[in-house]
Amino acid sequence: MSLRPAKPESEQRPSHFARAVRRAGEAARHLAARAAELWKRRPGASRTLSVLFVVGLAVLGVGGLAYQAALARRLPSPLDWSAAGALLERDAQAGDAVAVSPAWAERVRMVTAPHLPVLAGPRFDGEELTAVRRVWLVSLPGAPGFSWDPELDLLARGTRSSPLRLGGLEVARFDVAFPDRPLAFLPDALAGAAAAVGGVPCAPDGAGGLRCPGPGAPAITRSVRQVGGRPRPCLVMTGLAAAPLVLRFPAVPVGRAVRGHAGIAGDPGAAASSVRIDVQVDGEQVGTAEVSGAGWRAFRIDTSRFAGRPQLVTLTVSAPGARGPVCLDAVTLQ
């Protein structure tokens, strides 16, 4: 019998590395078993969707409250509006107008003097600024829906002064480079006008109105009617489906253009129609405009070669397909 020497004690014990590996394996087996147990106990699809829906509502609610709190700090205060009103009352002059951006900020009307017209629209590039020499733009830079488009549109039509910040408001003045100065508004001259249909003159009717002879013949009055969603002062003409109407306005101051609008009064459902306007100055044909579609449609005819003195202005209006009274305005521009 042979005797072997005993192994050192260090070789008889497992190494630290082996113990770490064994423990890691046991932990991995434990985690796998726990994951399998949780997977078996997972909620159904409908419950998961319900939980996600409730969590989403909570997130949206918190976000909405945070937005409302931040919005209150971005909007102008009553003191800001009062300061803007005081500024306009002090510095606004005859021939000024007030514009607002964004267009929904109607509170500007409460702080603006009654004699100042208020322009509220998303854009001002095509806005008719008749008799307006300066525009005061009241902006809410921190409000929802704010855009720089109104300011860019006004910059294209003139020069801007340095803007003044009043809390949540910004006020800037724009000087219009080439303002349209009205000389005569033809609806206001109806009392001195003459009308005819087919060469047959029309007779005075009522306060400054005219009525042509015959059943269903045209009648003309000066009134304010709803067209394109707004009240429009205009010549209201009925019976134009039968024949063209000739209106003669004597001694009208004439400038560089005649500008006007036409539409079917009352905005009926089937208001889309075509209106033709022939313009003569001193018996000479200067232009024809034909506006079609629904709403308040604009036209402009050059009369610059007749500018400088009063002239006989003749409008020949026809609307064979009109399904309602035609509302027409026209102004001569300097």
C-alpha positions, 0 to 999 in steps of 0.5 A, spaced: 500 500 500 502 506 497 501 513 500 500 519 496 501 526 499 495 530 500 493 536 496 494 543 499 488 546 502 488 551 496 487 546 491 481 542 495 477 548 495 473 551 489 476 557 486 473 564 487 471 564 479 467 558 480 463 560 485 461 566 482 460 562 475 455 558 480 452 564 483 451 567 476 447 561 474 443 560 480 441 567 479 439 567 471 435 560 473 431 564 478 430 570 474 428 566 468 423 562 473 420 569 475 419 571 468 416 565 466 411 566 472 410 573 470 408 571 463 403 566 465 400 571 470 400 577 464 393 581 463 389 580 457 389 584 451 383 588 453 386 590 460 392 592 457 389 597 452 385 600 458 391 601 462 394 604 456 388 609 455 387 611 462 395 613 462 394 616 456 388 621 458 392 622 465 398 625 460 394 629 456 390 632 462 397 634 465 399 637 459 393 641 458 393 644 465 401 645 463 399 649 457 393 653 460 398 655 465 403 657 460 398 660 455 395 665 461 402 668 462 403 669 454 397 672 453 396 680 454 393 682 461 387 687 461 393 693 463 396 691 456 390 692 452 388 699 456 395 701 454 394 700 447 388 703 447 391 709 450 396 709 445 392 709 439 387 714 442 393 719 443 397 718 436 391 715 431 389 721 426 384 721 421 386 716 415 388 711 420 386 704 421 387 698 426 389 691 424 390 685 429 394 679 429 391 674 430 385 675 427 381 672 433 383 678 437 377 682 437 378 685 444 382 690 440 375 693 438 373 694 445 379 699 446 379 702 439 376 709 438 369 708 434 372 712 428 378 708 427 376 702 422 379 695 425 382 690 420 381 683 422 383 678 417 389 672 416 392 676 410 392 684 408 396 683 401 389 684 398 386 688 403 383 694 400 385 700 404 381 706 401 382 712 404 387 709 409 394 712 410 397 709 416 395 702 419 396 700 426 398 693 427 396 690 434 400 683 435 399 678 440 406 674 439 405 669 444 398 667 442 396 661 439 395 662 431 400 668 431 403 669 424 408 674 421 404 674 415 400 680 416 406 684 418 410 682 411 403 684 407 403 691 410 411 691 409 410 690 402 405 696 402 409 701 406 414 703 411 414 701 419 416 705 425 419 701 431 415 697 434 413 698 441 412 692 446 406 693 451 406 687 455 403 681 451 402 686 446 406 689 440 404 695 436 407 698 430 405 703 425 405 702 417 405 708 413 402 706 406 406 708 400 400 709 395 394 710 399 387 710 395 384 716 396 376 716 394 373 722 390 366 719 389 362 713 392 357 712 386 351 709 390 351 716 394 350 719 388 344 716 386 339 721 387 342 725 381 343 720 377 339 717 371 337 710 369 334 707 362 333 700 360 332 699 352 332 707 351 326 708 356 328 712 362 326 710 369 322 714 373 324 717 380 321 712 386 321 713 393 327 717 397 332 717 391 330 711 388 329 709 381 324 704 377 323 703 370 317 702 367 313 695 365 312 689 369 318 686 372 323 691 370 329 694 374 328 698 380 334 701 383 335 703 391 341 705 395 341 701 401 346 696 405 345 689 404 349 682 406 353 680 401 359 675 402 358 675 410 358 682 411 354 688 410 355 692 404 353 699 402 351 699 395 346 700 389 341 694 390 338 693 383 332 688 381 330 685 375 336 685 371 335 678 368 330 682 363 335 687 360 341 691 361 341 697 366 344 704 364 346 708 369 348 715 368 352 719 373 353 727 371 359 731 374 363 725 377 370 727 379 374 722 376 381 720 378 386 714 376 381 708 376 374 706 378 374 700 383 368 696 385 364 690 387 358 686 385 355 680 388 348 677 390 344 680 396 342 676 401 347 670 400 342 665 398 344 658 397 344 659 389 348 665 389 353 664 384 352 668 378 355 673 373 355 680 373 357 684 367 359 692 368 361 696 362 364 703 364 364 709 360 367 716 361 364 722 357 361 717 352 367 713 351 368 706 353 374 705 358 373 698 360 369 692 362 369 688 368 365 681 368 365 678 375 362 671 376 361 666 382 359 667 389 360 672 394 363 679 394 367 680 387 372 686 386 373 689 379 378 695 377 378 699 371 383 704 369 381 711 368 387 715 368 387 719 362 380 722 364 383 724 371 383 732 373 376 734 372 368 732 373 366 727 368 359 724 366 360 716 368 356 711 365 355 704 368 351 699 364 350 693 368 347 686 366 346 680 370 342 675 366 342 669 370 342 673 377 337 669 382 336 675 387 338 683 387 345 685 385 348 689 390 354 694 386 358 699 389 363 703 385 368 709 387 373 713 383 380 713 386 384 719 386 
